[in-house]
Amino acid sequence: MTQLTRRQFAGGLAAGAAAVLAAPAWAAARHFAGPYGVQMYSIRDGMQHDPAQALAMVRGIGYIEIEAWQPQGVNARQLKPLLAAAGLKATGMHTVYRALDQQMPSLIENAQALGAGWVVCAWVDDNLRRTADDYRRLADAFNRFGEQLHAAGLRLGYHNHTVEFVRFGGEPALDLLIQRTNPERVWFELDIGHCRRAGARPVSYLHRYARRIKLLHLKDVRPKPGIAHPTENDYEDVPIGTGIIDIPAVLRAAAANHVERYYVEEEAGQVRRRLTEDYQYLRQVTF
C-alpha cells in the first residue's frame, strides 16, 4: 500500500469532516433506545398507600424497569414479589452512605435478591462532607465499598444532588470524588436536573468524565416565572423536553460515552401525567 504523505492525510481528514458537516440532519439522527426506567422515589406516595397499584401504573405507562428505593432501605423480600406481579425488574438500587458503611452485608443480600446490578449511594449526611478533606475521606471510603461490592458481583455508583457542586479551591466537590475514586470500582449517576440547578452543564460533565458516568437521572428544569438570574432554588421541575436542558445533546453525549442506564425521576406532583409525558417524549426523541 502506498504510504500517505502528512499533507494527503490531513487533506483526507478535512474532506471527511466537510462531508459530515454537509450531510443532512436526518442522516445522523437516531431514536433514543435507553434502556430507561423510573426511580421509585417518583412514586413514593403511591408506594406508601398502594404499592401494587403504583407499580402497575408505571408498567401501564410503558416502563419495564425501576431503580429501587424505600425510605428505610430496600427490602427485597417485600419488593421483589410486587415487582414480579407488575411485570417490572429492578436494575439498580439506591442506598445511603451510612448503610454502605454499617450494613454492607444486608445491602449486598438485598441487591442480589432483586437482581439489581447497581448499588447507588444517593445521600451522605451533611456533617460528613463539610470540607475538601471530608470529600477525600469519602472517596477513600467509596473505594473500599466498591471493592466489597465488586467481590459480590455488584457495582457501586454515586448519585449527585446540588451540594456536590460546592467548590473547594475552585474545584467542585463532585470532581474531587470522581478524580480520587478508583475508575474500576466506583462510577457515577449524574442527575442532570440537580447538575443544571447548580449552574453546571450535564453535557460538559459527560464529556469531561467519559466512562466514569454510567447512569443518568433524566429530568428537566426551568427558572420560575419572573426570575432573570436564577440560583439553585429558583428552578422548577417540568416534564422532560419542556425545560432549559438540551436533552438531545445530553443523550448524544451519554451515548458517545457509554452510559448504560437511564432513570426518569419526577419529584413534583401529578406523577402519572408527568411520567407519561416523559415516556412519550423519550419514545420519540432523536439525537
Secondary structure as GFF3:
##gff-version 3
##sequence-region A 1 287
A	DSSP	alpha_helix	6	22	.	.	.	ID=ss1
A	DSSP	alpha_helix	25	28	.	.	.	ID=ss2
A	DSSP	beta_strand	36	39	.	.	.	ID=ss3
A	DSSP	three_ten_helix	40	43	.	.	.	ID=ss4
A	DSSP	alpha_helix	44	49	.	.	.	ID=ss5
A	DSSP	alpha_helix	51	61	.	.	.	ID=ss6
A	DSSP	beta_strand	65	68	.	.	.	ID=ss7
A	DSSP	alpha_helix	76	86	.	.	.	ID=ss8
A	DSSP	beta_strand	89	95	.	.	.	ID=ss9
A	DSSP	alpha_helix	97	102	.	.	.	ID=ss10
A	DSSP	alpha_helix	104	114	.	.	.	ID=ss11
A	DSSP	beta_strand	118	121	.	.	.	ID=ss12
A	DSSP	three_ten_helix	126	128	.	.	.	ID=ss13
A	DSSP	alpha_helix	132	151	.	.	.	ID=ss14
A	DSSP	beta_strand	155	159	.	.	.	ID=ss15
A	DSSP	three_ten_helix	163	165	.	.	.	ID=ss16
A	DSSP	beta_strand	167	168	.	.	.	ID=ss17
A	DSSP	beta_strand	171	172	.	.	.	ID=ss18
A	DSSP	alpha_helix	173	180	.	.	.	ID=ss19
A	DSSP	beta_strand	186	191	.	.	.	ID=ss20
A	DSSP	alpha_helix	192	197	.	.	.	ID=ss21
A	DSSP	alpha_helix	202	208	.	.	.	ID=ss22
A	DSSP	beta_strand	213	218	.	.	.	ID=ss23
A	DSSP	beta_strand	220	223	.	.	.	ID=ss24
A	DSSP	three_ten_helix	232	234	.	.	.	ID=ss25
A	DSSP	beta_strand	235	238	.	.	.	ID=ss26
A	DSSP	alpha_helix	247	256	.	.	.	ID=ss27
A	DSSP	beta_strand	261	264	.	.	.	ID=ss28
A	DSSP	alpha_helix	271	284	.	.	.	ID=ss29
###
